[in-house]
Amino acid sequence: MTDMTSACNAPVLDTLSSRRLPVIPIGTFDLLAALDDDSIGFREIATVLERFPTIAARLIQLANSSWSSPVAEVSSLDAACSRLGVDVVKSTSVALLVSAPFDPCRCPAFEPRRYWARALAVAEAASHLAACIGSEAGGGDLQSARTAGLLHNLGLLWLADQLPEPTHLALLKWARDPDVSLDRSLMELAGAGYRQAGGCLARAWGLPSSLVTALEHQGRDRGQADAGPLAKLTGMAVSMVAAAEAGSGVPAHCAADCPAVPAADAERVYRHTAQQLERIEGLAGSLFDG
């Protein structure tokens, strides 16, 4: 564990300044840098992942799972990456790496499968939204969008680990009424929202500033309009996934929140997200159940 820096603003400091930050796993930056290449193929990814035997083993296990349903046994990392596909391998690798330092099971209401299903779905939606935007509008960086989506609720993982009791109460409140803001409930009960906590942790870990800003300012109530394109895409992806889960259609505010995404593209991404939810939940279950 590493010392808390003073870069985080209250109320995070009020509740967590006496804590110690989870150590970012060795090799995280190398892996993120390698996966940031949108043109990388599965063989190149396999070469990078050979340095991470635990992740490699989990990927081979996933490739042989009922979720993947292989015709023949998959016994090599190359074959696993080919079987799963580049996008699944990228998201899964980052998820496994980032989850390693945390023990959210101390928080009874925290559901790993639900947490990671939401994170993986937001990552999928964010990367597809980024593909709809030209580079001049801040889009086109699919992997940065995917990573921001995957880590958008990183702060919740940290709070469940470090402040399990108040986080448990906030999650119970949210479960009873999904219209209640989980972030606001965490602020009231734990002293810090998951967005502020996520930005704080990402900053302390030395993650790119655009990613820190996206985690901290995603959402209409967090100033995403002035926080740059990655924050807008992340916030829009979160809204898309929530709407897809509810079956309510593209949120009306998305056009105003991220006007660079054409309405037809937003509808297409929404439909794709809705169609992928069951598959993504199965992936999360294969990775994090038990």
C-alpha positions as CSV (number, residue, x, y, z in Angstrom):
1,M,0.0,0.0,0.0
2,T,1.2,3.5,-0.8
3,D,0.6,6.7,1.1
4,M,-2.3,8.9,0.3
5,T,-1.3,12.0,-1.6
6,S,-2.6,15.5,-0.9
7,A,-3.9,15.8,-4.4
8,C,-7.4,14.6,-3.4
9,N,-9.9,17.1,-2.2
10,A,-12.3,16.8,0.7
11,P,-14.4,14.9,1.5
12,V,-12.2,12.1,0.3
13,L,-9.4,13.4,2.4
14,D,-11.7,13.6,5.4
15,T,-12.6,9.9,5.2
16,L,-9.5,8.3,3.6
17,S,-6.5,10.4,4.5
18,S,-5.6,8.0,7.3
19,R,-5.8,5.0,4.9
20,R,-3.2,3.8,2.5
21,L,-3.8,3.5,-1.2
22,P,-3.8,0.2,-3.0
23,V,-0.6,-0.4,-4.9
24,I,-1.1,-0.3,-8.6
25,P,-0.1,-3.7,-9.9
26,I,3.4,-4.0,-11.3
27,G,3.3,-3.7,-15.1
28,T,0.0,-1.9,-15.3
29,F,1.5,1.0,-17.3
30,D,3.2,-1.3,-19.7
31,L,0.0,-3.2,-20.3
32,L,-2.1,-0.1,-20.7
33,A,0.4,1.3,-23.1
34,A,0.4,-1.9,-25.2
35,L,-3.4,-2.1,-25.2
36,D,-3.7,1.5,-26.1
37,D,-2.8,0.6,-29.7
38,D,-6.1,0.2,-31.5
39,S,-4.4,-1.7,-34.4
40,I,-2.8,-4.3,-32.2
41,G,-3.6,-7.9,-33.1
42,F,-4.2,-10.9,-30.9
43,R,-0.7,-12.3,-31.4
44,E,0.9,-9.1,-30.3
45,I,-1.4,-9.0,-27.3
46,A,-0.5,-12.5,-26.4
47,T,3.2,-11.6,-26.5
48,V,2.5,-8.8,-24.0
49,L,0.4,-10.9,-21.7
50,E,3.0,-13.6,-21.4
51,R,4.5,-11.3,-18.8
52,F,1.3,-11.6,-16.7
53,P,0.9,-15.3,-16.0
54,T,-2.1,-14.9,-13.8
55,I,-4.0,-13.0,-16.4
56,A,-2.9,-15.4,-19.1
57,A,-4.2,-18.4,-17.1
58,R,-7.5,-16.7,-16.5
59,L,-7.9,-15.9,-20.3
60,I,-7.2,-19.5,-21.2
61,Q,-9.7,-20.6,-18.5
62,L,-12.3,-18.1,-20.0
63,A,-11.6,-19.4,-23.5
64,N,-12.5,-22.9,-22.3
65,S,-15.6,-21.8,-20.3
66,S,-19.2,-22.4,-21.2
67,W,-19.4,-18.7,-21.9
68,S,-17.0,-19.1,-24.8
69,S,-18.2,-22.6,-25.8
70,P,-15.1,-23.6,-27.8
71,V,-15.3,-26.5,-30.3
72,A,-12.0,-27.8,-29.1
73,E,-9.9,-27.4,-26.0
74,V,-7.9,-24.1,-25.9
75,S,-4.4,-24.7,-24.4
76,S,-2.3,-21.7,-25.5
77,L,-2.5,-18.0,-24.9
78,D,-2.4,-17.3,-28.6
79,A,-5.4,-19.5,-29.2
80,A,-7.2,-18.0,-26.2
81,C,-6.7,-14.5,-27.5
82,S,-7.8,-15.6,-31.0
83,R,-10.9,-17.3,-29.6
84,L,-12.0,-14.5,-27.3
85,G,-11.3,-11.6,-29.7
86,V,-9.2,-8.5,-29.2
87,D,-11.8,-6.4,-27.5
88,V,-12.7,-9.0,-24.9
89,V,-9.0,-9.7,-24.2
90,K,-8.3,-6.0,-23.7
91,S,-11.2,-5.3,-21.3
92,T,-10.7,-8.6,-19.4
93,S,-7.0,-8.0,-19.0
94,V,-7.4,-4.5,-17.6
95,A,-10.3,-5.6,-15.3
96,L,-8.3,-8.5,-13.9
97,L,-5.2,-6.3,-13.4
98,V,-7.1,-3.5,-11.7
99,S,-9.2,-5.7,-9.4
100,A,-6.2,-7.5,-7.9
101,P,-5.4,-5.0,-5.0
102,F,-9.0,-4.8,-3.7
103,D,-11.2,-6.9,-1.4
104,P,-14.7,-5.6,-1.9
105,C,-16.1,-8.8,-0.4
106,R,-15.8,-7.0,3.0
107,C,-18.9,-5.0,1.8
108,P,-21.9,-7.4,1.8
109,A,-24.0,-5.4,-0.6
110,F,-21.2,-5.2,-3.2
111,E,-21.9,-7.6,-6.0
112,P,-18.8,-8.3,-8.1
113,R,-20.8,-9.7,-11.0
114,R,-23.0,-6.7,-11.2
115,Y,-20.2,-4.3,-10.7
116,W,-18.1,-5.8,-13.5
117,A,-21.0,-6.3,-15.8
118,R,-21.8,-2.6,-15.6
119,A,-18.1,-1.7,-16.1
120,L,-17.7,-4.0,-19.1
121,A,-20.9,-2.7,-20.7
122,V,-19.9,0.9,-20.2
123,A,-16.5,0.1,-21.7
124,E,-18.2,-1.4,-24.7
125,A,-20.6,1.5,-25.2
126,A,-17.8,4.1,-24.7
127,S,-15.6,2.6,-27.4
128,H,-18.4,2.4,-29.9
129,L,-19.4,6.0,-29.2
130,A,-15.7,7.1,-29.7
131,A,-15.8,5.4,-33.1
132,C,-18.7,7.7,-34.1
133,I,-16.7,10.9,-33.5
134,G,-13.9,12.2,-35.6
135,S,-10.5,12.9,-34.1
136,E,-11.0,16.6,-34.5
137,A,-13.9,16.4,-32.0
138,G,-11.9,14.3,-29.5
139,G,-13.1,10.9,-30.7
140,G,-11.4,8.1,-32.5
141,D,-9.3,6.9,-29.5
142,L,-11.2,3.7,-28.9
143,Q,-9.0,2.2,-26.3
144,S,-8.8,5.3,-24.1
145,A,-12.6,5.4,-24.2
146,R,-12.8,1.7,-23.4
147,T,-10.4,2.1,-20.5
148,A,-12.4,5.1,-19.1
149,G,-15.6,3.2,-19.4
150,L,-14.1,0.1,-17.7
151,L,-12.7,2.2,-14.8
152,H,-15.7,4.7,-14.6
153,N,-16.8,3.2,-11.2
154,L,-13.3,2.4,-9.9
155,G,-14.0,4.6,-6.8
156,L,-16.8,2.3,-5.8
157,L,-14.4,-0.7,-5.8
158,W,-12.1,1.3,-3.5
159,L,-14.8,2.5,-1.2
160,A,-16.2,-1.0,-0.8
161,D,-12.7,-2.2,0.2
162,Q,-11.8,0.7,2.5
163,L,-15.2,1.9,3.8
164,P,-17.3,-1.3,3.6
165,E,-20.0,-0.4,6.2
166,P,-21.2,3.0,4.8
167,T,-20.7,1.7,1.3
168,H,-22.9,-1.3,2.1
169,L,-25.6,1.1,3.4
170,A,-25.4,3.3,0.3
171,L,-25.7,0.2,-2.0
172,L,-28.7,-1.1,-0.1
173,K,-30.4,2.3,-0.5
174,W,-29.6,2.3,-4.2
175,A,-30.9,-1.3,-4.5
176,R,-34.2,-0.3,-2.9
177,D,-34.6,2.7,-5.3
178,P,-32.4,2.8,-8.4
179,D,-33.6,6.3,-9.0
180,V,-31.6,7.4,-6.0
181,S,-28.1,8.7,-6.9
182,L,-25.5,6.1,-5.7
183,D,-22.9,8.8,-5.8
184,R,-24.9,11.2,-3.7
185,S,-25.7,8.4,-1.2
186,L,-22.0,7.6,-0.9
187,M,-21.2,11.2,-0.2
188,E,-23.8,11.3,2.5
189,L,-23.0,7.9,4.1
190,A,-19.3,7.4,3.3
191,G,-18.1,11.0,3.0
192,A,-17.0,10.6,-0.6
193,G,-18.8,9.7,-3.9
194,Y,-17.4,7.0,-6.2
195,R,-16.6,9.5,-8.9
196,Q,-14.5,11.7,-6.7
197,A,-12.9,8.7,-5.1
198,G,-12.1,7.2,-8.5
199,G,-10.5,10.4,-9.7
200,C,-8.5,10.6,-6.5
201,L,-7.2,7.1,-6.8
202,A,-6.4,7.4,-10.5
203,R,-4.5,10.6,-9.9
204,A,-2.5,9.0,-7.1
205,W,-1.7,6.0,-9.3
206,G,-0.3,8.4,-12.0
207,L,-2.9,7.5,-14.7
208,P,-3.2,9.9,-17.6
209,S,-4.8,13.3,-16.7
210,S,-7.6,12.8,-19.3
211,L,-8.6,9.6,-17.6
212,V,-8.5,11.1,-14.2
213,T,-10.8,13.9,-15.4
214,A,-13.1,11.5,-17.1
215,L,-13.5,9.4,-13.9
216,E,-14.0,12.5,-11.8
217,H,-16.3,14.6,-14.0
218,Q,-18.5,12.0,-15.8
219,G,-22.1,12.8,-15.4
220,R,-24.3,15.9,-16.0
221,D,-24.0,16.9,-12.3
222,R,-20.2,16.7,-12.3
223,G,-19.4,19.3,-14.9
224,Q,-18.7,16.9,-17.7
225,A,-19.6,19.6,-20.3
226,D,-16.4,21.5,-19.5
227,A,-14.3,18.5,-18.7
228,G,-13.3,17.4,-22.2
229,P,-14.4,14.8,-24.8
230,L,-13.4,11.7,-22.8
231,A,-15.6,12.7,-19.8
232,K,-18.5,13.4,-22.1
233,L,-18.2,10.1,-23.8
234,T,-17.9,8.3,-20.5
235,G,-20.9,10.0,-19.1
236,M,-22.9,9.3,-22.2
237,A,-21.9,5.6,-22.1
238,V,-23.0,5.3,-18.5
239,S,-26.4,6.8,-19.4
240,M,-26.6,4.5,-22.4
241,V,-26.0,1.4,-20.3
242,A,-28.5,2.4,-17.6
243,A,-31.1,3.1,-20.3
244,A,-30.4,-0.2,-22.0
245,E,-30.8,-2.1,-18.7
246,A,-34.1,-0.3,-18.2
247,G,-35.2,-0.7,-21.9
248,S,-36.1,3.0,-22.0
249,G,-34.3,4.0,-25.2
250,V,-31.6,6.6,-25.9
251,P,-31.7,9.2,-23.1
252,A,-33.1,12.5,-24.3
253,H,-30.2,14.5,-22.8
254,C,-27.5,12.6,-24.8
255,A,-27.8,14.8,-27.8
256,A,-27.2,17.9,-25.8
257,D,-24.5,16.3,-23.6
258,C,-22.4,15.0,-26.5
259,P,-23.6,16.7,-29.7
260,A,-20.6,15.3,-31.6
261,V,-22.3,11.9,-31.7
262,P,-25.0,11.9,-34.4
263,A,-28.4,10.8,-33.3
264,A,-28.5,7.9,-35.7
265,D,-25.2,6.7,-34.3
266,A,-26.4,7.1,-30.8
267,E,-29.4,4.9,-31.6
268,R,-27.2,2.3,-33.2
269,V,-24.9,2.2,-30.1
270,Y,-27.9,1.9,-27.8
271,R,-29.3,-1.0,-29.7
272,H,-25.9,-2.7,-29.8
273,T,-25.4,-2.2,-26.1
274,A,-28.9,-3.6,-25.3
275,Q,-28.2,-6.7,-27.4
276,Q,-24.8,-7.3,-25.7
277,L,-26.0,-7.0,-22.0
278,E,-26.7,-10.7,-21.5
279,R,-23.5,-11.7,-23.1
280,I,-21.5,-9.2,-21.0
281,E,-23.2,-10.3,-17.8
282,G,-22.2,-13.9,-18.6
283,L,-18.6,-12.7,-19.2
284,A,-18.6,-10.9,-15.8
285,G,-20.0,-14.1,-14.1
286,S,-17.3,-16.3,-15.7
287,L,-14.6,-13.9,-14.5
288,F,-15.7,-12.8,-11.0
289,D,-18.3,-15.2,-9.6
290,G,-17.1,-17.3,-6.7
